[in-house]
Amino acid sequence: MELTLIYTIIGFGLAGYSVIANDSIQTLGTFIASKQKWFKWYTLASAASLVMIFAITWGWYSYDGDISYGRLTRIPFQEIQWYHAVAPGILLLLTRIGIPVSTTFLVLSAFASTVVLEKMLVKSIVGYGIAATVAYFCWIAVSKFINEKLDEVKGDKWIAFWRNSVWVSSGWLWWVWLSHDVANIAVYLPRQLDFSLLLIVITYFTVLLFYIFYIRGGSIQQVVLEKTGTRYARSATIINVIYAAVLFYFKELNDLPMSTTWVFVGLLCGRELAISTMNKDYKFKYVFPLIGKDFVKMIFGLSVSVAIVLAIHYFIIPRGLF
């Protein structure tokens, strides 16, 4: 077996696990938090897997065999080397200790040119700012009508409405998110997959999803649970809808990859600031440690990503260290 094939298998395997385990919590975290009390983990995993199968198959069908939804047009397929497999290994390590770093930067930095990486960074920064701003003003408006620190939904009709809304909004968000972040795994594969390879990819992703639901999201799920009211169906629905809308906007904007992690953390940042603004009992001194900790983790992940791309382009490749 050639080394490039070995590197491809290792890189794809590690990237698949790292992306599903790390980034999927952005979309499935509120779903798990709000539904695990009412449904078995395998029921939730089956629902998420069904949406994922449709999303990946639709991308494969609509983009002529490209499951990345065209997000890799600026990153041509490359022969996989050892350093491509190292990037998701680093991400896997960070995931295991609960750090919500950007998979897009950590994985794609090993493939992208410095110019593309710079554009990805700019788009992600803009995404963080827009998500935080939209979330802040949305939750200012929401806070005038409901208190998200308490689960105050009354009446069987409204309780049923919000619980069902979590299923619908989570499905939409999961689909939109996949259209962004599958690129972080598909970068290890040919840009046009045949049907047999598509089945292998779907099977592997399904196994990973069931494992993530079995461990209830793992340590990275704490990023979601520590935020205000994320266990409540109503709060989870509102988060899902706003996050999905922002991601859909950037999906339609252009085909450049971006960090959905930055958008997600920006959304939670704006939300927490809005809740603290409208709730006198929820002081800013409680908010800033939460949002500051997440921001520091993002910057740490970005620093690792930049170090990877600089090492590849200015040290490894020029010296022929393959």
Buried (B, 14 or more C-beta within 10 A) or exposed (E): EEEBEEBBBBBBBBBBBBBBBBBBBBBBBBBBBBBBEEBEBEEBBBBBBEBBBEBBBBBBEEBEBBBBBBBBBBBEBEEBBBBBBBBBBBBBEBBBEBBBBBBBBBBBBBBBEBEBBEBBBEBBBBBBBBBBEBBBEBBBEBBEEBBBBEBEBEEEEEBEBBBEBBBEBBBBBBBBBBBBBBBBBBBBBEBEBEEEBBEEBBEBBBBBBBBBBEEEBBBBBBBBBEBBBBBBBBBBBBBBBBBBBBBBBBBEEBBBBBBBBBBBBBBBBBBBBBBBBBBEEBEEEEBBEBBEEBBEBBEEBBEBBBEBBBBBBEEBEEEEEE
